[in-house]
């Protein structure tokens, strides 16, 4: 989970990863990265002394995050996103 989101949601135990939305275990097909995330998550779950425990995983996404976020966006904006973009409003 992205650390800022975890803090906002008051998650009881968190593995901090700076991965693009929708990729909590890492790059699709990268079993080594996914295993690192899973093993750390299991260690924190088994060994965390108290709620609010946060452990960050020092693994970087292989391409810049800004580029990664763009890569999963559809080529054509949905009608609601198009309206938001035209009016300058941000969702949420």
C-alpha positions as CSV (number, residue, x, y, z in Angstrom):
1,X,0.0,0.0,0.0
2,X,1.2,3.5,-0.7
3,X,2.3,4.9,2.7
4,X,0.4,8.1,2.4
5,X,-2.8,6.3,1.7
6,X,-2.2,3.8,4.5
7,X,-1.7,6.6,7.0
8,X,-4.9,8.4,5.8
9,X,-6.9,5.2,6.2
10,X,-5.4,4.3,9.5
11,X,-4.3,0.9,8.4
12,X,-3.2,-1.3,11.3
13,X,-0.2,-2.8,9.6
14,X,1.4,-1.5,6.5
15,X,4.0,-2.5,4.0
16,X,5.0,0.7,2.3
17,X,5.6,0.4,-1.4
18,X,5.7,3.2,-4.0
19,X,4.1,1.3,-6.8
20,X,1.5,2.5,-9.3
21,X,-2.1,2.1,-8.4
22,X,-3.4,-1.5,-9.0
23,X,0.1,-3.1,-8.6
24,X,0.4,-3.7,-4.8
25,X,2.7,-6.7,-5.3
26,X,4.9,-5.1,-8.0
27,X,5.5,-5.5,-11.7
28,X,3.2,-8.1,-13.4
29,X,5.3,-11.2,-14.1
30,X,8.2,-10.2,-11.8
31,X,8.0,-13.1,-9.4
32,X,11.1,-12.0,-7.5
33,X,9.7,-8.6,-6.7
34,X,6.3,-10.1,-5.8
35,X,7.9,-12.6,-3.5
36,X,9.8,-9.8,-1.7
37,X,6.6,-7.9,-1.0
38,X,4.7,-11.1,0.1
39,X,7.5,-12.3,2.4
40,X,7.8,-8.9,4.1
41,X,4.0,-8.6,4.5
42,X,3.9,-12.0,6.2
43,X,6.8,-11.1,8.5
44,X,5.1,-7.8,9.5
45,X,1.7,-9.6,10.0
46,X,3.3,-12.3,12.2
47,X,5.7,-10.0,14.1
48,X,4.1,-6.6,14.4
49,X,3.8,-5.7,18.1
50,X,1.0,-3.1,17.8
51,X,-1.4,-1.6,15.3
52,X,0.1,1.3,13.3
53,X,3.2,-0.7,12.4
54,X,4.7,0.4,9.1
55,X,7.6,-1.2,7.3
56,X,8.8,0.3,4.0
57,X,10.1,-1.9,1.2
58,X,13.0,-0.3,-0.5
59,X,12.2,-1.5,-4.1
60,X,11.9,1.0,-6.9
61,X,9.5,0.7,-9.8
62,X,11.6,0.0,-13.0
63,X,10.3,3.1,-14.8
64,X,9.5,6.6,-13.5
65,X,6.2,6.5,-11.6
66,X,4.7,9.4,-13.6
67,X,5.3,7.4,-16.8
68,X,3.9,4.2,-15.2
69,X,0.7,6.0,-14.2
70,X,0.2,7.2,-17.7
71,X,0.8,3.8,-19.2
72,X,-2.4,2.3,-17.7
73,X,-4.6,5.2,-18.6
74,X,-7.0,4.6,-21.5
75,X,-6.2,6.4,-24.8
76,X,-9.6,8.1,-24.7
77,X,-10.9,9.7,-21.6
78,X,-14.3,8.5,-20.3
79,X,-17.1,11.0,-20.5
80,X,-16.9,12.0,-16.8
81,X,-13.2,12.4,-16.9
82,X,-13.5,14.5,-20.1
83,X,-15.9,16.8,-18.4
84,X,-13.6,17.1,-15.3
85,X,-10.6,17.8,-17.5
86,X,-12.5,20.5,-19.4
87,X,-13.8,22.2,-16.3
88,X,-10.4,22.0,-14.5
89,X,-11.9,20.0,-11.6
90,X,-10.2,17.1,-9.9
91,X,-12.1,14.0,-9.0
92,X,-12.9,13.4,-5.3
